[in-house]
């Protein structure tokens, strides 16, 4: 995880994405979901990936990752990130994530 943070700080965004995804895939199995520290680490990896995606203006992906972080570990920090990204996404697209477009019916 530290390597991904370092890549982010060095503006090596693609490497940061790969590192955070590696952590997520390593921890995202059922046996790890019973350990509190692994759940917290998995949530942090999703949080960090959301931040990286948001830096690239990939708000749809960022919102998905922020939502996963909040669902795993519902902290105020995770909630604030999710709300911030949803606000950015709303400004970019004009719709909230998951909103139904009534004109498509």
Protein Blocks (a to p, Z undefined) as FASTA:
>chain_A
ZZmmmmmmnopaklmmmmmmmmmmmmmcfklmmpmklmmmmmmmmmmmmmmmmmnopakl
mmmmmmmmmmmmccfklmmmmmmmmmmmmmmnopaehiacfklZZ
